[in-house]
């Protein structure tokens, strides 16, 4: 009995999703087909560019100067 009760909502959901998919294909099917062929309005030809060389020189590292101990200053 439970199987019969569960089958009906499943078939209803399946029919609803098939209807939504059919509606989508009716409205936008031509656009999808053109896009798959590569003829869509959004498809643009690839621009040919020459390679660009980027030169990067790292900045010098700053070294923190620590004050030396007094006994080492006297020795210098």
C-alpha positions as CSV (number, residue, x, y, z in Angstrom):
1,X,0.0,0.0,0.0
2,X,2.8,2.4,0.8
3,X,4.4,1.8,-2.6
4,X,1.2,2.9,-4.3
5,X,1.1,6.1,-2.2
6,X,4.7,6.9,-2.9
7,X,4.5,6.2,-6.6
8,X,1.9,8.8,-7.3
9,X,3.9,11.8,-5.9
10,X,7.0,10.5,-7.7
11,X,5.3,10.3,-11.0
12,X,3.7,13.8,-10.5
13,X,7.2,15.3,-9.7
14,X,8.6,13.5,-12.8
15,X,5.9,14.9,-15.0
16,X,6.3,18.4,-13.6
17,X,10.1,18.4,-14.2
18,X,9.5,17.1,-17.8
19,X,7.0,19.9,-18.4
20,X,9.5,22.5,-17.1
21,X,12.2,21.1,-19.3
22,X,10.0,21.0,-22.3
23,X,9.0,24.7,-21.7
24,X,12.6,25.7,-21.4
25,X,13.5,24.0,-24.6
26,X,10.5,25.6,-26.4
27,X,11.6,29.1,-25.3
28,X,15.4,28.9,-25.6
29,X,16.0,25.8,-27.7
30,X,17.2,27.8,-30.7
31,X,19.6,29.8,-28.6
32,X,21.0,26.6,-27.1
33,X,21.4,24.9,-30.4
34,X,23.2,28.0,-31.9
35,X,25.5,28.1,-28.9
36,X,26.4,24.4,-29.3
37,X,27.2,25.1,-33.0
38,X,29.4,28.1,-32.0
39,X,27.1,30.6,-33.7
40,X,25.7,32.3,-30.7
41,X,25.6,36.1,-30.3
42,X,27.9,35.9,-27.4
43,X,30.6,34.0,-29.4
44,X,33.3,36.4,-30.5
45,X,36.4,35.7,-32.6
46,X,39.6,35.2,-30.6
47,X,41.8,38.3,-30.7
48,X,45.4,37.6,-31.7
49,X,47.8,39.3,-29.5
50,X,51.6,39.2,-29.2
51,X,53.2,37.9,-26.1
52,X,54.1,40.4,-23.4
53,X,57.2,40.2,-21.3
54,X,56.9,41.4,-17.7
55,X,60.1,42.2,-15.9
56,X,60.1,42.1,-12.2
57,X,63.0,43.1,-9.9
58,X,62.4,42.3,-6.3
59,X,62.7,45.1,-3.8
60,X,65.7,45.1,-1.5
61,X,65.0,43.6,1.9
62,X,65.1,46.0,4.8
63,X,67.3,44.7,7.6
64,X,66.4,45.9,11.1
65,X,69.3,47.4,12.9
66,X,69.7,46.2,16.4
67,X,71.6,48.3,18.9
68,X,74.7,46.4,20.1
69,X,75.4,45.7,23.7
70,X,77.7,48.3,25.5
71,X,80.6,46.0,25.9
72,X,80.8,45.4,22.1
73,X,80.7,49.1,21.4
74,X,83.8,49.6,23.7
75,X,85.7,46.9,21.8
76,X,85.1,48.5,18.5
